[in-house]
Amino acid sequence: MEKYLCLALGSLLGGFSRYQLGGFVYRFWGADFPYGTMVVNLCGCLLVGFFNSLAEVKFVLGTNSRILLMTGFCGAFTTFSTFILESSNLLKDGEWLKVVLNVGGSVVFGYLLFRVGAWIGEFV
């Protein structure tokens, strides 16, 4: 039962955080490009890398902490399905350059930020 409570709490916090950060970014940079989703996905990659390093390298996150932070929070926070939908909509609208920037930027910078998060986690 404790695992489900950790999952529920993490999911609730991750969902709210995703909504708030995405909305902030869209208000700041506009909605002509999926900036909010991209920023959320990149931040999610950083956090997953960091938490994974704490769990796998430092061994400071137990099962419930991993469920709360990685499965719950990061799972609800990151928005890969929205990323795919928005990329598809851009493609449907003939916005090829924006599709390439969104997909390429999310994948390349997501991987790089995952590695940075993992590296930071090794020093905590």
Biopython code that builds the backbone (N, CA, C, O; Angstrom):
import numpy as np
from Bio.PDB.StructureBuilder import StructureBuilder

atoms = [
    (1, "MET", "N", (0.812, -1.197, 0.000)),
    (1, "MET", "CA", (0.000, 0.000, 0.000)),
    (1, "MET", "C", (0.855, 1.261, 0.000)),
    (1, "MET", "O", (0.500, 2.254, -0.635)),
    (2, "GLU", "N", (1.984, 1.224, 0.712)),
    (2, "GLU", "CA", (2.866, 2.382, 0.795)),
    (2, "GLU", "C", (3.411, 2.755, -0.590)),
    (2, "GLU", "O", (3.558, 3.938, -0.897)),
    (3, "LYS", "N", (3.708, 1.759, -1.422)),
    (3, "LYS", "CA", (4.201, 2.023, -2.773)),
    (3, "LYS", "C", (3.172, 2.790, -3.594)),
    (3, "LYS", "O", (3.524, 3.701, -4.342)),
    (4, "TYR", "N", (1.901, 2.422, -3.454)),
    (4, "TYR", "CA", (0.841, 3.100, -4.196)),
    (4, "TYR", "C", (0.654, 4.541, -3.732)),
    (4, "TYR", "O", (0.350, 5.424, -4.534)),
    (5, "LEU", "N", (0.836, 4.769, -2.446)),
    (5, "LEU", "CA", (0.751, 6.136, -1.934)),
    (5, "LEU", "C", (1.913, 6.979, -2.468)),
    (5, "LEU", "O", (1.729, 8.144, -2.821)),
    (6, "CYS", "N", (3.099, 6.390, -2.526)),
    (6, "CYS", "CA", (4.258, 7.090, -3.095)),
    (6, "CYS", "C", (4.015, 7.404, -4.570)),
    (6, "CYS", "O", (4.313, 8.504, -5.035)),
    (7, "LEU", "N", (3.479, 6.442, -5.291)),
    (7, "LEU", "CA", (3.177, 6.642, -6.708)),
    (7, "LEU", "C", (2.129, 7.738, -6.888)),
    (7, "LEU", "O", (2.278, 8.611, -7.744)),
    (8, "ALA", "N", (1.080, 7.692, -6.088)),
    (8, "ALA", "CA", (0.008, 8.685, -6.203)),
    (8, "ALA", "C", (0.514, 10.088, -5.876)),
    (8, "ALA", "O", (0.211, 11.038, -6.597)),
    (9, "LEU", "N", (1.279, 10.223, -4.798)),
    (9, "LEU", "CA", (1.797, 11.531, -4.412)),
    (9, "LEU", "C", (2.763, 12.060, -5.474)),
    (9, "LEU", "O", (2.677, 13.223, -5.867)),
    (10, "GLY", "N", (3.677, 11.215, -5.934)),
    (10, "GLY", "CA", (4.616, 11.635, -6.972)),
    (10, "GLY", "C", (3.906, 12.038, -8.249)),
    (10, "GLY", "O", (4.271, 13.032, -8.877)),
    (11, "SER", "N", (2.892, 11.272, -8.638)),
    (11, "SER", "CA", (2.139, 11.576, -9.851)),
    (11, "SER", "C", (1.387, 12.898, -9.722)),
    (11, "SER", "O", (1.355, 13.702, -10.654)),
    (12, "LEU", "N", (0.787, 13.107, -8.562)),
    (12, "LEU", "CA", (0.072, 14.354, -8.323)),
    (12, "LEU", "C", (1.022, 15.550, -8.426)),
    (12, "LEU", "O", (0.726, 16.528, -9.112)),
    (13, "LEU", "N", (2.144, 15.465, -7.750)),
    (13, "LEU", "CA", (3.114, 16.566, -7.768)),
    (13, "LEU", "C", (3.721, 16.751, -9.157)),
    (13, "LEU", "O", (3.923, 17.884, -9.595)),
    (14, "GLY", "N", (4.010, 15.667, -9.845)),
    (14, "GLY", "CA", (4.572, 15.757, -11.191)),
    (14, "GLY", "C", (3.599, 16.356, -12.182)),
    (14, "GLY", "O", (3.986, 17.166, -13.023)),
    (15, "GLY", "N", (2.341, 15.966, -12.092)),
    (15, "GLY", "CA", (1.327, 16.516, -12.983)),
    (15, "GLY", "C", (1.120, 18.010, -12.770)),
    (15, "GLY", "O", (1.050, 18.780, -13.727)),
    (16, "PHE", "N", (1.023, 18.409, -11.512)),
    (16, "PHE", "CA", (0.880, 19.832, -11.213)),
    (16, "PHE", "C", (2.115, 20.615, -11.658)),
    (16, "PHE", "O", (1.996, 21.708, -12.211)),
    (17, "SER", "N", (3.287, 20.059, -11.418)),
    (17, "SER", "CA", (4.527, 20.738, -11.798)),
    (17, "SER", "C", (4.627, 20.896, -13.310)),
    (17, "SER", "O", (5.052, 21.941, -13.803)),
    (18, "ARG", "N", (4.239, 19.866, -14.038)),
    (18, "ARG", "CA", (4.259, 19.918, -15.496)),
    (18, "ARG", "C", (3.320, 21.014, -15.997)),
    (18, "ARG", "O", (3.676, 21.788, -16.885)),
    (19, "TYR", "N", (2.135, 21.073, -15.428)),
    (19, "TYR", "CA", (1.148, 22.068, -15.830)),
    (19, "TYR", "C", (1.660, 23.485, -15.557)),
    (19, "TYR", "O", (1.547, 24.365, -16.411)),
    (20, "GLN", "N", (2.215, 23.698, -14.386)),
    (20, "GLN", "CA", (2.697, 25.026, -14.004)),
    (20, "GLN", "C", (3.898, 25.459, -14.846)),
    (20, "GLN", "O", (3.922, 26.578, -15.358)),
    (21, "LEU", "N", (4.884, 24.590, -14.993)),
    (21, "LEU", "CA", (6.081, 24.952, -15.754)),
    (21, "LEU", "C", (5.742, 25.150, -17.228)),
    (21, "LEU", "O", (6.170, 26.133, -17.833)),
    (22, "GLY", "N", (4.983, 24.233, -17.807)),
    (22, "GLY", "CA", (4.599, 24.375, -19.211)),
    (22, "GLY", "C", (3.836, 25.667, -19.454)),
    (22, "GLY", "O", (4.114, 26.381, -20.418)),
    (23, "GLY", "N", (2.877, 25.974, -18.589)),
    (23, "GLY", "CA", (2.116, 27.218, -18.721)),
    (23, "GLY", "C", (2.990, 28.448, -18.590)),
    (23, "GLY", "O", (2.820, 29.412, -19.337)),
    (24, "PHE", "N", (3.924, 28.429, -17.648)),
    (24, "PHE", "CA", (4.846, 29.557, -17.471)),
    (24, "PHE", "C", (5.671, 29.785, -18.732)),
    (24, "PHE", "O", (5.812, 30.918, -19.193)),
    (25, "VAL", "N", (6.210, 28.714, -19.282)),
    (25, "VAL", "CA", (7.057, 28.833, -20.476)),
    (25, "VAL", "C", (6.244, 29.358, -21.660)),
    (25, "VAL", "O", (6.713, 30.222, -22.402)),
    (26, "TYR", "N", (5.031, 28.838, -21.837)),
    (26, "TYR", "CA", (4.189, 29.316, -22.937)),
    (26, "TYR", "C", (3.833, 30.791, -22.771)),
    (26, "TYR", "O", (3.792, 31.528, -23.756)),
    (27, "ARG", "N", (3.579, 31.228, -21.553)),
    (27, "ARG", "CA", (3.278, 32.644, -21.313)),
    (27, "ARG", "C", (4.501, 33.507, -21.595)),
    (27, "ARG", "O", (4.378, 34.637, -22.067)),
    (28, "PHE", "N", (5.675, 32.971, -21.306)),
    (28, "PHE", "CA", (6.916, 33.729, -21.465)),
    (28, "PHE", "C", (7.369, 33.766, -22.929)),
    (28, "PHE", "O", (7.744, 34.827, -23.427)),
    (29, "TRP", "N", (7.338, 32.606, -23.632)),
    (29, "TRP", "CA", (7.867, 32.510, -24.995)),
    (29, "TRP", "C", (6.796, 32.412, -26.083)),
    (29, "TRP", "O", (7.120, 32.503, -27.268)),
    (30, "GLY", "N", (5.550, 32.232, -25.711)),
    (30, "GLY", "CA", (4.494, 32.120, -26.710)),
    (30, "GLY", "C", (4.217, 30.671, -27.074)),
    (30, "GLY", "O", (4.889, 29.754, -26.602)),
    (31, "ALA", "N", (3.201, 30.481, -27.932)),
    (31, "ALA", "CA", (2.725, 29.136, -28.253)),
    (31, "ALA", "C", (2.905, 28.784, -29.726)),
    (31, "ALA", "O", (2.284, 27.832, -30.200)),
    (32, "ASP", "N", (3.737, 29.523, -30.470)),
    (32, "ASP", "CA", (3.931, 29.198, -31.879)),
    (32, "ASP", "C", (4.882, 28.014, -32.084)),
    (32, "ASP", "O", (5.049, 27.535, -33.206)),
    (33, "PHE", "N", (5.486, 27.560, -31.026)),
    (33, "PHE", "CA", (6.390, 26.398, -31.009)),
    (33, "PHE", "C", (6.151, 25.715, -29.670)),
    (33, "PHE", "O", (5.884, 26.403, -28.685)),
    (34, "PRO", "N", (6.238, 24.391, -29.592)),
    (34, "PRO", "CA", (5.958, 23.698, -28.316)),
    (34, "PRO", "C", (7.078, 23.859, -27.278)),
    (34, "PRO", "O", (7.638, 22.877, -26.792)),
    (35, "TYR", "N", (7.387, 25.114, -26.953)),
    (35, "TYR", "CA", (8.439, 25.416, -25.983)),
    (35, "TYR", "C", (8.156, 24.799, -24.616)),
    (35, "TYR", "O", (9.054, 24.229, -23.996)),
    (36, "GLY", "N", (6.923, 24.908, -24.144)),
    (36, "GLY", "CA", (6.582, 24.403, -22.815)),
    (36, "GLY", "C", (6.840, 22.919, -22.687)),
    (36, "GLY", "O", (7.444, 22.470, -21.713)),
    (37, "THR", "N", (6.387, 22.154, -23.668)),
    (37, "THR", "CA", (6.601, 20.707, -23.648)),
    (37, "THR", "C", (8.083, 20.381, -23.749)),
    (37, "THR", "O", (8.573, 19.486, -23.060)),
    (38, "MET", "N", (8.798, 21.101, -24.603)),
    (38, "MET", "CA", (10.226, 20.846, -24.758)),
    (38, "MET", "C", (10.979, 21.116, -23.454)),
    (38, "MET", "O", (11.821, 20.314, -23.049)),
    (39, "VAL", "N", (10.682, 22.233, -22.798)),
    (39, "VAL", "CA", (11.343, 22.570, -21.531)),
    (39, "VAL", "C", (11.015, 21.529, -20.463)),
    (39, "VAL", "O", (11.899, 21.091, -19.726)),
    (40, "VAL", "N", (9.745, 21.134, -20.382)),
    (40, "VAL", "CA", (9.358, 20.121, -19.401)),
    (40, "VAL", "C", (10.093, 18.812, -19.681)),
    (40, "VAL", "O", (10.627, 18.205, -18.753)),
    (41, "ASN", "N", (10.132, 18.363, -20.932)),
    (41, "ASN", "CA", (10.817, 17.112, -21.261)),
    (41, "ASN", "C", (12.308, 17.193, -20.946)),
    (41, "ASN", "O", (12.886, 16.234, -20.435)),
    (42, "LEU", "N", (12.935, 18.332, -21.245)),
    (42, "LEU", "CA", (14.367, 18.469, -20.963)),
    (42, "LEU", "C", (14.626, 18.487, -19.454)),
    (42, "LEU", "O", (15.570, 17.855, -18.980)),
    (43, "CYS", "N", (13.802, 19.199, -18.710)),
    (43, "CYS", "CA", (13.939, 19.187, -17.246)),
    (43, "CYS", "C", (13.701, 17.778, -16.696)),
    (43, "CYS", "O", (14.391, 17.341, -15.776)),
    (44, "GLY", "N", (12.728, 17.079, -17.264)),
    (44, "GLY", "CA", (12.459, 15.705, -16.845)),
    (44, "GLY", "C", (13.648, 14.795, -17.089)),
    (44, "GLY", "O", (13.964, 13.942, -16.260)),
    (45, "CYS", "N", (14.313, 14.976, -18.232)),
    (45, "CYS", "CA", (15.507, 14.176, -18.517)),
    (45, "CYS", "C", (16.606, 14.449, -17.491)),
    (45, "CYS", "O", (17.277, 13.527, -17.028)),
    (46, "LEU", "N", (16.780, 15.714, -17.145)),
    (46, "LEU", "CA", (17.773, 16.082, -16.131)),
    (46, "LEU", "C", (17.436, 15.423, -14.794)),
    (46, "LEU", "O", (18.307, 14.837, -14.151)),
    (47, "LEU", "N", (16.178, 15.518, -14.380)),
    (47, "LEU", "CA", (15.765, 14.946, -13.100)),
    (47, "LEU", "C", (15.888, 13.424, -13.083)),
    (47, "LEU", "O", (16.359, 12.854, -12.098)),
    (48, "VAL", "N", (15.471, 12.762, -14.161)),
    (48, "VAL", "CA", (15.568, 11.303, -14.212)),
    (48, "VAL", "C", (17.034, 10.874, -14.146)),
    (48, "VAL", "O", (17.370, 9.913, -13.456)),
    (49, "GLY", "N", (17.898, 11.582, -14.858)),
    (49, "GLY", "CA", (19.327, 11.268, -14.785)),
    (49, "GLY", "C", (19.881, 11.437, -13.383)),
    (49, "GLY", "O", (20.652, 10.605, -12.905)),
    (50, "PHE", "N", (19.483, 12.520, -12.725)),
    (50, "PHE", "CA", (19.926, 12.791, -11.364)),
    (50, "PHE", "C", (19.422, 11.725, -10.392)),
    (50, "PHE", "O", (20.203, 11.157, -9.628)),
    (51, "PHE", "N", (18.117, 11.457, -10.423)),
    (51, "PHE", "CA", (17.544, 10.458, -9.519)),
    (51, "PHE", "C", (18.100, 9.063, -9.798)),
    (51, "PHE", "O", (18.339, 8.292, -8.868)),
    (52, "ASN", "N", (18.306, 8.740, -11.060)),
    (52, "ASN", "CA", (18.853, 7.429, -11.408)),
    (52, "ASN", "C", (20.261, 7.270, -10.852)),
    (52, "ASN", "O", (20.625, 6.201, -10.362)),
    (53, "SER", "N", (21.043, 8.330, -10.929)),
    (53, "SER", "CA", (22.395, 8.283, -10.378)),
    (53, "SER", "C", (22.360, 8.107, -8.859)),
    (53, "SER", "O", (23.154, 7.353, -8.298)),
    (54, "LEU", "N", (21.438, 8.806, -8.203)),
    (54, "LEU", "CA", (21.313, 8.646, -6.752)),
    (54, "LEU", "C", (20.910, 7.219, -6.384)),
    (54, "LEU", "O", (21.334, 6.697, -5.353)),
    (55, "ALA", "N", (20.103, 6.598, -7.216)),
    (55, "ALA", "CA", (19.638, 5.237, -6.935)),
    (55, "ALA", "C", (20.673, 4.189, -7.322)),
    (55, "ALA", "O", (20.923, 3.259, -6.555)),
    (56, "GLU", "N", (21.280, 4.325, -8.502)),
    (56, "GLU", "CA", (22.144, 3.278, -9.048)),
    (56, "GLU", "C", (23.617, 3.421, -8.670)),
    (56, "GLU", "O", (24.330, 2.423, -8.571)),
    (57, "VAL", "N", (24.075, 4.651, -8.459)),
    (57, "VAL", "CA", (25.497, 4.884, -8.168)),
    (57, "VAL", "C", (25.719, 5.135, -6.677)),
    (57, "VAL", "O", (26.609, 4.549, -6.060)),
    (58, "LYS", "N", (24.902, 6.006, -6.118)),
    (58, "LYS", "CA", (25.060, 6.374, -4.705)),
    (58, "LYS", "C", (24.269, 5.471, -3.762)),
    (58, "LYS", "O", (24.555, 5.426, -2.566)),
    (59, "PHE", "N", (23.290, 4.761, -4.281)),
    (59, "PHE", "CA", (22.449, 3.853, -3.496)),
    (59, "PHE", "C", (21.778, 4.560, -2.313)),
    (59, "PHE", "O", (21.671, 3.997, -1.223)),
    (60, "VAL", "N", (21.329, 5.793, -2.539)),
    (60, "VAL", "CA", (20.671, 6.540, -1.468)),
    (60, "VAL", "C", (19.154, 6.620, -1.648)),
    (60, "VAL", "O", (18.463, 7.163, -0.786)),
    (61, "LEU", "N", (18.634, 6.095, -2.738)),
    (61, "LEU", "CA", (17.187, 6.064, -2.947)),
    (61, "LEU", "C", (16.695, 4.631, -2.855)),
    (61, "LEU", "O", (17.117, 3.764, -3.621)),
    (62, "GLY", "N", (15.812, 4.396, -1.922)),
    (62, "GLY", "CA", (15.209, 3.076, -1.783)),
    (62, "GLY", "C", (14.053, 2.912, -2.753)),
    (62, "GLY", "O", (13.782, 3.788, -3.575)),
    (63, "THR", "N", (13.381, 1.783, -2.645)),
    (63, "THR", "CA", (12.290, 1.453, -3.563)),
    (63, "THR", "C", (11.180, 2.506, -3.534)),
    (63, "THR", "O", (10.757, 2.981, -4.588)),
    (64, "ASN", "N", (10.707, 2.872, -2.352)),
    (64, "ASN", "CA", (9.618, 3.845, -2.274)),
    (64, "ASN", "C", (10.033, 5.219, -2.781)),
    (64, "ASN", "O", (9.233, 5.914, -3.407)),
    (65, "SER", "N", (11.264, 5.616, -2.521)),
    (65, "SER", "CA", (11.756, 6.898, -3.024)),
    (65, "SER", "C", (11.838, 6.896, -4.540)),
    (65, "SER", "O", (11.503, 7.888, -5.187)),
    (66, "ARG", "N", (12.278, 5.792, -5.101)),
    (66, "ARG", "CA", (12.343, 5.687, -6.569)),
    (66, "ARG", "C", (10.944, 5.731, -7.176)),
    (66, "ARG", "O", (10.731, 6.373, -8.204)),
    (67, "ILE", "N", (10.002, 5.059, -6.549)),
    (67, "ILE", "CA", (8.622, 5.072, -7.046)),
    (67, "ILE", "C", (8.059, 6.493, -6.974)),
    (67, "ILE", "O", (7.427, 6.960, -7.921)),
    (68, "LEU", "N", (8.288, 7.174, -5.857)),
    (68, "LEU", "CA", (7.798, 8.532, -5.682)),
    (68, "LEU", "C", (8.425, 9.484, -6.699)),
    (68, "LEU", "O", (7.715, 10.219, -7.386)),
    (69, "LEU", "N", (9.758, 9.469, -6.794)),
    (69, "LEU", "CA", (10.468, 10.464, -7.602)),
    (69, "LEU", "C", (10.545, 10.115, -9.085)),
    (69, "LEU", "O", (10.277, 10.962, -9.937)),
    (70, "MET", "N", (10.906, 8.878, -9.393)),
    (70, "MET", "CA", (11.139, 8.527, -10.797)),
    (70, "MET", "C", (9.852, 8.095, -11.503)),
    (70, "MET", "O", (9.501, 8.640, -12.549)),
    (71, "THR", "N", (9.161, 7.126, -10.934)),
    (71, "THR", "CA", (7.955, 6.619, -11.584)),
    (71, "THR", "C", (6.807, 7.609, -11.451)),
    (71, "THR", "O", (6.142, 7.928, -12.436)),
    (72, "GLY", "N", (6.572, 8.094, -10.242)),
    (72, "GLY", "CA", (5.452, 8.992, -9.997)),
    (72, "GLY", "C", (5.699, 10.398, -10.518)),
    (72, "GLY", "O", (5.033, 10.850, -11.449)),
    (73, "PHE", "N", (6.666, 11.092, -9.906)),
    (73, "PHE", "CA", (6.880, 12.498, -10.264)),
    (73, "PHE", "C", (7.332, 12.646, -11.714)),
    (73, "PHE", "O", (6.685, 13.342, -12.496)),
    (74, "CYS", "N", (8.433, 12.001, -12.077)),
    (74, "CYS", "CA", (8.954, 12.171, -13.436)),
    (74, "CYS", "C", (8.011, 11.587, -14.489)),
    (74, "CYS", "O", (7.896, 12.129, -15.588)),
    (75, "GLY", "N", (7.344, 10.495, -14.157)),
    (75, "GLY", "CA", (6.401, 9.900, -15.103)),
    (75, "GLY", "C", (5.234, 10.824, -15.405)),
    (75, "GLY", "O", (4.772, 10.884, -16.544)),
    (76, "ALA", "N", (4.755, 11.541, -14.407)),
    (76, "ALA", "CA", (3.658, 12.485, -14.624)),
    (76, "ALA", "C", (4.159, 13.826, -15.138)),
    (76, "ALA", "O", (3.427, 14.547, -15.817)),
    (77, "PHE", "N", (5.399, 14.163, -14.818)),
    (77, "PHE", "CA", (5.971, 15.459, -15.197)),
    (77, "PHE", "C", (6.335, 15.509, -16.676)),
    (77, "PHE", "O", (6.006, 16.478, -17.361)),
    (78, "THR", "N", (6.999, 14.495, -17.167)),
    (78, "THR", "CA", (7.413, 14.514, -18.574)),
    (78, "THR", "C", (6.225, 14.213, -19.468)),
    (78, "THR", "O", (5.263, 13.569, -19.050)),
    (79, "THR", "N", (6.302, 14.676, -20.675)),
    (79, "THR", "CA", (5.119, 14.672, -21.538)),
    (79, "THR", "C", (5.455, 14.176, -22.937)),
    (79, "THR", "O", (5.217, 14.870, -23.925)),
    (80, "PHE", "N", (5.997, 13.002, -23.011)),
    (80, "PHE", "CA", (6.432, 12.511, -24.311)),
    (80, "PHE", "C", (5.271, 12.333, -25.281)),
    (80, "PHE", "O", (5.412, 12.590, -26.477)),
    (81, "SER", "N", (4.141, 11.900, -24.776)),
    (81, "SER", "CA", (3.008, 11.732, -25.691)),
    (81, "SER", "C", (2.556, 13.078, -26.248)),
    (81, "SER", "O", (2.172, 13.164, -27.415)),
    (82, "THR", "N", (2.595, 14.117, -25.440)),
    (82, "THR", "CA", (2.258, 15.454, -25.930)),
    (82, "THR", "C", (3.301, 15.919, -26.935)),
    (82, "THR", "O", (2.968, 16.568, -27.927)),
    (83, "PHE", "N", (4.531, 15.597, -26.685)),
    (83, "PHE", "CA", (5.627, 15.903, -27.613)),
    (83, "PHE", "C", (5.363, 15.288, -28.980)),
    (83, "PHE", "O", (5.543, 15.949, -30.003)),
    (84, "ILE", "N", (4.946, 14.053, -29.003)),
    (84, "ILE", "CA", (4.656, 13.378, -30.265)),
    (84, "ILE", "C", (3.449, 14.021, -30.943)),
    (84, "ILE", "O", (3.471, 14.257, -32.150)),
    (85, "LEU", "N", (2.405, 14.303, -30.183)),
    (85, "LEU", "CA", (1.210, 14.923, -30.743)),
    (85, "LEU", "C", (1.527, 16.286, -31.348)),
    (85, "LEU", "O", (1.109, 16.582, -32.467)),
    (86, "GLU", "N", (2.267, 17.118, -30.610)),
    (86, "GLU", "CA", (2.591, 18.454, -31.117)),
    (86, "GLU", "C", (3.494, 18.380, -32.342)),
    (86, "GLU", "O", (3.341, 19.171, -33.273)),
    (87, "SER", "N", (4.424, 17.446, -32.349)),
    (87, "SER", "CA", (5.280, 17.268, -33.532)),
    (87, "SER", "C", (4.448, 16.835, -34.725)),
    (87, "SER", "O", (4.663, 17.308, -35.842)),
    (88, "SER", "N", (3.515, 15.952, -34.497)),
    (88, "SER", "CA", (2.623, 15.498, -35.563)),
    (88, "SER", "C", (1.787, 16.650, -36.099)),
    (88, "SER", "O", (1.591, 16.765, -37.309)),
    (89, "ASN", "N", (1.291, 17.504, -35.207)),
    (89, "ASN", "CA", (0.499, 18.658, -35.634)),
    (89, "ASN", "C", (1.339, 19.648, -36.436)),
    (89, "ASN", "O", (0.869, 20.202, -37.431)),
    (90, "LEU", "N", (2.568, 19.870, -36.011)),
    (90, "LEU", "CA", (3.460, 20.738, -36.775)),
    (90, "LEU", "C", (3.701, 20.162, -38.171)),
    (90, "LEU", "O", (3.691, 20.889, -39.164)),
    (91, "LEU", "N", (3.914, 18.857, -38.231)),
    (91, "LEU", "CA", (4.133, 18.195, -39.513)),
    (91, "LEU", "C", (2.898, 18.317, -40.400)),
    (91, "LEU", "O", (3.001, 18.586, -41.597)),
    (92, "LYS", "N", (1.735, 18.118, -39.795)),
    (92, "LYS", "CA", (0.472, 18.233, -40.533)),
    (92, "LYS", "C", (0.304, 19.645, -41.101)),
    (92, "LYS", "O", (-0.270, 19.822, -42.175)),
    (93, "ASP", "N", (0.810, 20.657, -40.368)),
    (93, "ASP", "CA", (0.717, 22.047, -40.810)),
    (93, "ASP", "C", (1.844, 22.423, -41.775)),
    (93, "ASP", "O", (1.935, 23.574, -42.202)),
    (94, "GLY", "N", (2.708, 21.450, -42.122)),
    (94, "GLY", "CA", (3.801, 21.718, -43.055)),
    (94, "GLY", "C", (4.985, 22.435, -42.437)),
    (94, "GLY", "O", (5.812, 22.988, -43.162)),
    (95, "GLU", "N", (5.090, 22.442, -41.113)),
    (95, "GLU", "CA", (6.173, 23.132, -40.399)),
    (95, "GLU", "C", (7.360, 22.188, -40.199)),
    (95, "GLU", "O", (7.690, 21.827, -39.069)),
    (96, "TRP", "N", (7.992, 21.796, -41.289)),
    (96, "TRP", "CA", (9.085, 20.819, -41.247)),
    (96, "TRP", "C", (10.246, 21.254, -40.360)),
    (96, "TRP", "O", (10.758, 20.453, -39.579)),
    (97, "LEU", "N", (10.666, 22.511, -40.471)),
    (97, "LEU", "CA", (11.791, 22.986, -39.679)),
    (97, "LEU", "C", (11.481, 22.934, -38.188)),
    (97, "LEU", "O", (12.340, 22.560, -37.389)),
    (98, "LYS", "N", (10.262, 23.306, -37.807)),
    (98, "LYS", "CA", (9.876, 23.250, -36.396)),
    (98, "LYS", "C", (9.822, 21.804, -35.889)),
    (98, "LYS", "O", (10.152, 21.538, -34.733)),
    (99, "VAL", "N", (9.407, 20.875, -36.748)),
    (99, "VAL", "CA", (9.403, 19.455, -36.367)),
    (99, "VAL", "C", (10.830, 18.995, -36.093)),
    (99, "VAL", "O", (11.097, 18.351, -35.078)),
    (100, "VAL", "N", (11.743, 19.326, -36.999)),
    (100, "VAL", "CA", (13.142, 18.914, -36.834)),
    (100, "VAL", "C", (13.733, 19.541, -35.575)),
    (100, "VAL", "O", (14.424, 18.868, -34.810)),
    (101, "LEU", "N", (13.462, 20.828, -35.358)),
    (101, "LEU", "CA", (13.976, 21.498, -34.156)),
    (101, "LEU", "C", (13.397, 20.889, -32.884)),
    (101, "LEU", "O", (14.122, 20.687, -31.910)),
    (102, "ASN", "N", (12.103, 20.596, -32.883)),
    (102, "ASN", "CA", (11.466, 20.032, -31.698)),
    (102, "ASN", "C", (11.976, 18.628, -31.404)),
    (102, "ASN", "O", (12.379, 18.338, -30.278)),
    (103, "VAL", "N", (11.963, 17.760, -32.402)),
    (103, "VAL", "CA", (12.389, 16.371, -32.204)),
    (103, "VAL", "C", (13.892, 16.311, -31.931)),
    (103, "VAL", "O", (14.329, 15.687, -30.964)),
    (104, "GLY", "N", (14.672, 16.960, -32.784)),
    (104, "GLY", "CA", (16.127, 16.931, -32.617)),
    (104, "GLY", "C", (16.568, 17.569, -31.319)),
    (104, "GLY", "O", (17.405, 17.018, -30.604)),
    (105, "GLY", "N", (16.000, 18.751, -31.003)),
    (105, "GLY", "CA", (16.374, 19.443, -29.773)),
    (105, "GLY", "C", (16.008, 18.646, -28.534)),
    (105, "GLY", "O", (16.797, 18.564, -27.593)),
    (106, "SER", "N", (14.824, 18.062, -28.526)),
    (106, "SER", "CA", (14.391, 17.279, -27.363)),
    (106, "SER", "C", (15.260, 16.050, -27.163)),
    (106, "SER", "O", (15.647, 15.744, -26.035)),
    (107, "VAL", "N", (15.571, 15.344, -28.235)),
    (107, "VAL", "CA", (16.348, 14.113, -28.116)),
    (107, "VAL", "C", (17.811, 14.421, -27.765)),
    (107, "VAL", "O", (18.353, 13.850, -26.819)),
    (108, "VAL", "N", (18.440, 15.306, -28.512)),
    (108, "VAL", "CA", (19.870, 15.592, -28.292)),
    (108, "VAL", "C", (20.088, 16.249, -26.934)),
    (108, "VAL", "O", (20.902, 15.779, -26.139)),
    (109, "PHE", "N", (19.359, 17.341, -26.664)),
    (109, "PHE", "CA", (19.561, 18.029, -25.397)),
    (109, "PHE", "C", (19.036, 17.209, -24.221)),
    (109, "PHE", "O", (19.575, 17.301, -23.118)),
    (110, "GLY", "N", (17.989, 16.409, -24.442)),
    (110, "GLY", "CA", (17.501, 15.516, -23.388)),
    (110, "GLY", "C", (18.556, 14.524, -22.969)),
    (110, "GLY", "O", (18.765, 14.293, -21.778)),
    (111, "TYR", "N", (19.223, 13.936, -23.943)),
    (111, "TYR", "CA", (20.285, 12.977, -23.618)),
    (111, "TYR", "C", (21.430, 13.686, -22.893)),
    (111, "TYR", "O", (21.932, 13.191, -21.884)),
    (112, "LEU", "N", (21.836, 14.837, -23.408)),
    (112, "LEU", "CA", (22.930, 15.572, -22.768)),
    (112, "LEU", "C", (22.576, 15.961, -21.332)),
    (112, "LEU", "O", (23.412, 15.845, -20.436)),
    (113, "LEU", "N", (21.352, 16.417, -21.109)),
    (113, "LEU", "CA", (20.947, 16.795, -19.755)),
    (113, "LEU", "C", (20.793, 15.580, -18.844)),
    (113, "LEU", "O", (21.044, 15.676, -17.643)),
    (114, "PHE", "N", (20.387, 14.446, -19.396)),
    (114, "PHE", "CA", (20.370, 13.213, -18.610)),
    (114, "PHE", "C", (21.775, 12.920, -18.094)),
    (114, "PHE", "O", (21.955, 12.601, -16.919)),
    (115, "ARG", "N", (22.767, 13.027, -18.970)),
    (115, "ARG", "CA", (24.156, 12.765, -18.568)),
    (115, "ARG", "C", (24.620, 13.784, -17.525)),
    (115, "ARG", "O", (25.315, 13.418, -16.577)),
    (116, "VAL", "N", (24.248, 15.049, -17.687)),
    (116, "VAL", "CA", (24.616, 16.077, -16.704)),
    (116, "VAL", "C", (23.976, 15.757, -15.359)),
    (116, "VAL", "O", (24.633, 15.851, -14.322)),
    (117, "GLY", "N", (22.691, 15.379, -15.365)),
    (117, "GLY", "CA", (22.018, 15.003, -14.115)),
    (117, "GLY", "C", (22.682, 13.816, -13.455)),
    (117, "GLY", "O", (22.842, 13.795, -12.235)),
    (118, "ALA", "N", (23.073, 12.823, -14.246)),
    (118, "ALA", "CA", (23.767, 11.654, -13.708)),
    (118, "ALA", "C", (25.112, 12.051, -13.107)),
    (118, "ALA", "O", (25.495, 11.580, -12.036)),
    (119, "TRP", "N", (25.809, 12.914, -13.807)),
    (119, "TRP", "CA", (27.119, 13.394, -13.330)),
    (119, "TRP", "C", (26.955, 14.165, -12.016)),
    (119, "TRP", "O", (27.719, 13.953, -11.075)),
    (120, "ILE", "N", (25.973, 15.047, -11.949)),
    (120, "ILE", "CA", (25.713, 15.810, -10.722)),
    (120, "ILE", "C", (25.365, 14.838, -9.582)),
    (120, "ILE", "O", (25.840, 14.995, -8.458)),
    (121, "GLY", "N", (24.543, 13.846, -9.884)),
    (121, "GLY", "CA", (24.151, 12.871, -8.861)),
    (121, "GLY", "C", (25.313, 12.099, -8.279)),
    (121, "GLY", "O", (25.268, 11.686, -7.120)),
    (122, "GLU", "N", (26.345, 11.902, -9.061)),
    (122, "GLU", "CA", (27.525, 11.187, -8.562)),
    (122, "GLU", "C", (28.294, 11.981, -7.526)),
    (122, "GLU", "O", (29.036, 11.406, -6.730)),
    (123, "PHE", "N", (28.126, 13.303, -7.525)),
    (123, "PHE", "CA", (28.880, 14.156, -6.598)),
    (123, "PHE", "C", (28.079, 14.589, -5.383)),
    (123, "PHE", "O", (28.608, 15.273, -4.506)),
    (124, "VAL", "N", (26.824, 14.205, -5.318)),
    (124, "VAL", "CA", (25.986, 14.619, -4.170)),
    (124, "VAL", "C", (26.222, 13.681, -3.016)),
    (124, "VAL", "O", (25.622, 13.846, -1.954)),
]
sb = StructureBuilder()
sb.init_structure("model")
sb.init_model(0)
sb.init_chain("A")
sb.init_seg("    ")
for serial, (resi, resn, name, xyz) in enumerate(atoms, 1):
    if name == "N":
        sb.init_residue(resn, " ", resi, " ")
    sb.init_atom(name, np.array(xyz, "f"), 0.0, 1.0, " ", f" {name:<3s}", serial, name[0])
structure = sb.get_structure()
